[in-house]
């Protein structure tokens, strides 16, 4: 099952605040969209946002750079899918990246009547997948104890 998804957004002037950097609301929207897509891809069902934990904005993303949004499914419940979300500013010419934003979200899989439905059990089959899962759990535990 797919558990990792990423998407890029070219930061345009219409995404910016008065400082010429990406408006936080746009970053949150992109995080939620990519997180929901990762949850849906994993669950094979429509998913809705149930919770977004504390969001840490570490660095701005200036107009002209790329916002790279990563979403990784790292844990599941009966109908819930936990996703680690990280955003990087990426230089579109060099590919150089810097972490700008991170959070954790919970999505719930739903049926056609918008009722919660069960999701598959998460299995991790690769070393890279296990590393991503361990990093996400460690980061989420730090977040929960703050």
N, C-alpha and C positions, 0 to 999 in steps of 0.2 A: 504494500500500500504506500502511496505517496504521503510523505509527512513533511516535506520541505518545499517551499514555494518562494520565489522572489519576483519582484517587478520593479521597473525603473520609471521614474517620472522626471521629465526635464522641467526644471523650475523656471517658470515664465513670470513676467511682471504681474500678471493677474493672480498669481499664487502668493505674491509678496505683501509684506506689511510696509509701513512707512520707512523702515530701516533698510529695505532692499533685500530682506531675507524671507524665507518661506514662513508664511503665517502658520502658527501652531495648529489652527483648526484644519488646515489642509493636510498637515502631517498626520493628525489624528484620523482624518477621513481615509487617507491612503493606508494607514496601518490597519484600520478596521476592515477595509475592503480586502486587502491581501490576507489578513487573518481569517476572514470569513471564507475566502476562496480555498485556503489551505484546509480549513475545517470541513468544508463541503467535499473537497477532493478526497479527503481521508474517509469521511463518513458515507460518501455516496448518496447524500441527502441534502436538502436545503438546511442551512444552519442560520440561527439568529444569534446576535450578540446578547449574552447574559451579563457579562461583567468585563470591564477593563480596569485592571489594577492601576496603581500609581504610575503616572507617566513621567519619566525623567527626561527633560530637554537639556542635553549636555553641551551642544554646540549648534550654532545656526547653520542653515544651508542657504548660501547666497543665490540670487538669480543667476542663471547661466550654468549652474552645476546641476548634477543629477541627484535625486533622492532615490536611493536603493533601499527598498523595503523587503526584509526577510521575515518569513513566518515559518515556524517549525512546530508541528504537533508533537508534544512530548508526554502527554498523559491523557487518559480518558476515564470517564465514569460511565454510568449506565447510559445516559443520553448526552453527556457533556464531553466536549473536546477542549483541552487546554492547549493554548498556542503561545509560544514565545515570539515576541515581535521586536525586531531591531531595525533601525533606520540608519543608513550611512550617507554622508555627503560623498559624492563620487565625482572626481574630475573627469569629464567626458573625453578628454584628450589623452590623459595618462592612465586613467583607471585607478589612480590613487584614492584610497578610501579612509574615512574617519567616522567613527561611531558618533551619532548625534542624538539619538533618541532610543529609549527602550521601555518595554512594558510587557505585561502578561495579560492575556484575555481568555475568557471562557465563552464558548459558543455551544448552543444546544441544537441538536438535530431534531427536525420536525417533519411531520407527515403533511399530506395535502390539507388536513383540517387544522394545521398549526399546533398539533399535539406533539409532545416530546416522544421520540422513538429511540430505541437502542442503537448504539454505535458499535462497530467491531472492536475487539480487543486490540490494543496497540502491541505490535511486535516490532522489535528492532533487529535487523538482520546483518548490519554492517558495522564495522568499527567506527566509521565516521558517524553513522546514525546513533550509536551508543554514546559517542563523545558529545554530540549535539544534545542528546537527551539528558545526559549527566550535567552538562553546563546549564541547561535550562532549569533543571530541578534545583541545582545549587543556587542559581540566581533567584529563583522563585522563593526558596527558603529564606534567603537573605532579605528579600522584599517583605515577606510575611512577618519577619521578626523585627522589622524597623519600626 
